[in-house]
Amino acid sequence: MHRLLARFITRHEPRNDWRVQAKSATATAAAVTLIGYLSALTGLPLLLAPLGPTALVIFGQPESVNAQPINIFAGYFIGTVVAVLAMSVVPEPFWLATLCVGLVMLIMLVLRVTHPPAAAIPLLTYTGRVDALTLFVVLFVACVLLVVLGTILHRLPPQRRRYPLPLAQEIEKE
């Protein structure tokens, strides 16, 4: 097989115990279901599409920098601020939403708080109108819920994991 082609079709994720994968998938489904239940209970639009991939990285890849609380909260905050500002200036054209996606990614990359699902927030605000305060509250509540559940879940067997990742100073002491 050609080496370049092999790079495209080779899986880079390490193998995991099936029980760990089942735990991650169950936790992701349970967390998103809980958010959906809270959405139905409160009437708030809590069940937003980008939260699914956020749950996946928290529960399935907790060692990833994208799964760390600072990346999740800052990413969604940046995405929401950019989307709300853009929507208040020019509320209609789709191209503004697409430019905002790039701007959100740029800001996250520069600040080193990358969380790719958060880049979808400008697209979300342009496809369905959501009040700015509601969007901030909804994303904050959903992120708190996901991070708290991730923190609890990763302390349970099988395979207890560190989540959130320890500070660099803590790792050096070990």
C-alpha angles and dihedrals in degrees: 000000000000111000094230092052090047090058090059097049103035115103112232099188114100121243115263135197109269089234091059090049091048090049091051094047093046092048092049092051092044093049094049090045090052090051089049091050091050088049092054091044097049101030090233117133093244097146100085122165097236090060091071094064089041090056089048094056093043095050102026103035107022092158091062116105087228089064096055117111095240090055093047097047096038093044094053092042092053092045092050096046093049092045095047093047093048093046091051092051100043113004102182123047118090092212090067090058091051091049089050090057089058092045092050091051091048093051092046092049094048092048091043093234100116117172108161098200089060090063088071093066094090089053090048093053092050096049095048126018113238125176111251096236091045090051092051093047095044094050093044093051093046093048093048090050094049095046093047092048090047091050091052097041096051090058091061127085142287098067108346110221135198110252124195095027114250122253117268090249090057092051092051091054092056 
